[in-house]
């Protein structure tokens, strides 16, 4: 039996914000949002990151004990979309590393955020979780030492890169049915200001 989180009030706030941020995801990834709607999405991402930053300042990383499993995942999703606040995103990564050691977050979540921070810093990713939606579909972003990719993925409990790519292709074929119950919740797009393309996180 899962125990009640210590701060259900914080949990509710994180869950509500993460859910609202997911609502337009399908239209965003298919280029169906207007510039005004995209600006509103950016504003919402910024506001969500600021709320998470205050939670972190007061309580440290909001892990399972503090907010419960689902809200801890919501906090991670918010951090993934905090690309406009790279210093905070890197802080979240450091805090998540400690949270993983304490059983308060998953190492898979940390790996996704690690890759996101690397890409946002102009470096190659380690685990192959980040891709851009280009004109011909998914374009995997640069990977460091790709010959060792599957070994690194296995070390953090991720499936092989080939399996992840196949899952990504299947997910994209049903993209118009976005937010279905079986769609992974770690698929969180953001607008890359430098390229005006979409960067996403895949298993």
C-alpha positions as semicolon CSV with decimal commas, in nm:
position;residue;x (nm);y (nm);z (nm)
1;X;0,000;0,000;0,000
2;X;0,135;0,341;-0,099
3;X;0,152;0,591;0,187
4;X;0,000;0,935;0,155
5;X;0,245;1,202;0,038
6;X;0,362;1,448;0,299
7;X;0,240;1,745;0,095
8;X;-0,074;1,658;-0,102
9;X;-0,131;2,031;-0,162
10;X;0,198;2,059;-0,355
11;X;0,116;1,733;-0,533
12;X;-0,218;1,867;-0,656
13;X;-0,056;2,184;-0,790
14;X;0,213;1,994;-0,979
15;X;-0,034;1,748;-1,126
16;X;-0,271;2,021;-1,242
17;X;0,009;2,215;-1,409
18;X;0,157;1,911;-1,581
19;X;-0,183;1,801;-1,706
20;X;-0,265;2,142;-1,852
21;X;0,075;2,149;-2,021
22;X;0,002;1,814;-2,190
23;X;-0,334;1,914;-2,332
24;X;-0,209;2,089;-2,651
25;X;0,082;1,850;-2,702
26;X;-0,061;1,674;-3,005
27;X;-0,135;1,997;-3,192
28;X;0,205;2,139;-3,098
29;X;0,396;1,840;-3,227
30;X;0,202;1,847;-3,556
31;X;0,251;2,221;-3,609
32;X;-0,117;2,302;-3,562
33;X;-0,082;2,576;-3,300
34;X;-0,082;2,942;-3,396
35;X;0,206;3,167;-3,297
36;X;-0,017;3,317;-3,026
37;X;-0,093;2,971;-2,888
38;X;0,276;2,879;-2,897
39;X;0,358;3,196;-2,706
40;X;0,093;3,105;-2,450
41;X;0,247;2,760;-2,421
42;X;0,591;2,912;-2,360
43;X;0,444;3,141;-2,096
44;X;0,279;2,844;-1,924
45;X;0,606;2,646;-1,929
46;X;0,786;2,943;-1,775
47;X;0,521;2,984;-1,503
48;X;0,529;2,611;-1,425
49;X;0,908;2,614;-1,396
50;X;0,893;2,911;-1,159
51;X;0,645;2,726;-0,938
52;X;0,868;2,418;-0,938
53;X;1,169;2,637;-0,857
54;X;0,990;2,768;-0,546
55;X;0,900;2,414;-0,441
56;X;1,263;2,309;-0,484
57;X;1,387;2,610;-0,285
58;X;1,155;2,525;0,004
59;X;1,164;2,145;0,003
60;X;1,437;2,016;-0,226
61;X;1,342;1,791;-0,515
62;X;0,972;1,692;-0,483
63;X;1,011;1,317;-0,476
64;X;0,776;1,031;-0,398
65;X;0,769;1,083;-0,022
66;X;0,682;1,451;-0,048
67;X;0,428;1,448;-0,333
68;X;0,364;1,087;-0,436
69;X;0,458;0,894;-0,750
70;X;0,243;1,077;-1,005
71;X;0,326;1,428;-0,885
72;X;0,697;1,343;-0,869
73;X;0,669;1,247;-1,236
74;X;0,482;1,571;-1,304
75;X;0,770;1,766;-1,147
76;X;1,012;1,588;-1,378
77;X;0,795;1,670;-1,681
78;X;0,794;2,037;-1,581
79;X;1,173;2,031;-1,545
80;X;1,207;1,874;-1,891
81;X;1,021;2,171;-2,039
82;X;1,222;2,433;-1,850
83;X;1,457;2,482;-2,144
84;X;1,433;2,861;-2,107
85;X;1,584;2,829;-1,756
86;X;1,900;2,622;-1,817
87;X;2,053;2,698;-1,475
88;X;1,742;2,571;-1,301
89;X;1,721;2,271;-1,533
90;X;2,078;2,176;-1,440
91;X;1,997;2,225;-1,071
92;X;1,698;1,993;-1,113
93;X;1,931;1,737;-1,271
94;X;2,169;1,749;-0,972
95;X;1,883;1,723;-0,724
96;X;1,731;1,435;-0,917
97;X;2,060;1,245;-0,900
98;X;2,038;1,255;-0,521
99;X;1,667;1,172;-0,536
100;X;1,745;0,862;-0,742
101;X;1,994;0,745;-0,479
102;X;1,724;0,785;-0,213
103;X;1,454;0,609;-0,413
104;X;1,262;0,934;-0,461
105;X;1,292;0,945;-0,843
106;X;1,373;0,698;-1,119
107;X;1,706;0,673;-1,293
108;X;1,524;0,668;-1,627
109;X;1,378;1,012;-1,553
110;X;1,725;1,136;-1,460
111;X;1,868;0,998;-1,787
112;X;1,609;1,185;-1,994
113;X;1,679;1,509;-1,810
114;X;2,054;1,454;-1,842
115;X;2,017;1,423;-2,218
116;X;1,793;1,729;-2,232
117;X;2,046;1,939;-2,040
118;X;2,326;1,818;-2,266
119;X;2,137;1,907;-2,584
120;X;2,040;2,248;-2,445
121;X;2,408;2,311;-2,366
122;X;2,507;2,229;-2,723
123;X;2,661;1,893;-2,632
124;X;2,587;1,541;-2,753
125;X;2,350;1,331;-2,544
126;X;2,449;1,011;-2,366
127;X;2,133;0,798;-2,369
128;X;1,969;0,880;-2,703
129;X;1,639;0,999;-2,558
130;X;1,613;1,337;-2,732
131;X;1,496;1,390;-3,085
132;X;1,367;1,669;-3,303
133;X;1,057;1,656;-3,520
134;X;1,180;1,761;-3,862
135;X;1,005;1,772;-4,199
136;X;1,058;1,397;-4,247
137;X;0,967;1,288;-3,895
138;X;1,183;1,212;-3,595
139;X;1,548;1,316;-3,614
140;X;1,764;1,185;-3,333
141;X;1,991;1,454;-3,194
142;X;2,369;1,399;-3,165
143;X;2,479;1,107;-2,948
144;X;2,818;1,077;-2,781
145;X;3,004;0,753;-2,859
146;X;2,708;0,588;-3,033
147;X;2,890;0,255;-3,044
148;X;2,842;0,232;-2,665
149;X;2,487;0,366;-2,662
150;X;2,301;0,044;-2,580
151;X;2,539;-0,037;-2,295
152;X;2,475;0,306;-2,143
153;X;2,101;0,270;-2,193
154;X;2,105;-0,070;-2,023
155;X;2,294;0,079;-1,729
156;X;1,998;0,308;-1,655
157;X;1,726;0,056;-1,730
158;X;1,631;0,179;-2,078
159;X;1,546;-0,061;-2,360
160;X;1,777;-0,092;-2,659
161;X;1,792;0,204;-2,895
162;X;1,639;-0,003;-3,177
163;X;1,343;-0,098;-2,957
164;X;1,297;0,264;-2,853
165;X;1,303;0,375;-3,217
166;X;1,039;0,121;-3,309
167;X;0,820;0,233;-3,019
168;X;0,867;0,593;-3,133
169;X;0,757;0,507;-3,487
170;X;0,446;0,332;-3,356
171;X;0,366;0,625;-3,130
172;X;0,399;0,875;-3,414
173;X;0,157;0,681;-3,632
174;X;-0,114;0,737;-3,371
175;X;-0,008;1,094;-3,288
176;X;-0,350;1,241;-3,387
177;X;-0,499;1,028;-3,110
178;X;-0,260;1,196;-2,863
179;X;-0,300;1,159;-2,488
180;X;-0,439;0,808;-2,513
181;X;-0,397;0,611;-2,194
182;X;-0,118;0,392;-2,330
183;X;0,096;0,679;-2,462
184;X;0,411;0,729;-2,253
185;X;0,389;1,037;-2,034
186;X;0,759;1,115;-2,079
187;X;0,696;1,249;-2,428
188;X;0,713;1,622;-2,364
189;X;0,789;1,855;-2,657
190;X;0,928;2,203;-2,638
191;X;1,005;2,472;-2,890
192;X;1,374;2,506;-2,973
193;X;1,416;2,882;-3,008
194;X;1,735;2,847;-3,210
195;X;1,589;2,620;-3,477
196;X;1,213;2,671;-3,446
197;X;1,180;2,294;-3,448
198;X;1,051;2,060;-3,182
199;X;1,272;1,865;-2,947
200;X;1,115;1,575;-2,767
201;X;1,200;1,308;-2,518
202;X;1,162;0,942;-2,609
203;X;1,233;0,625;-2,411
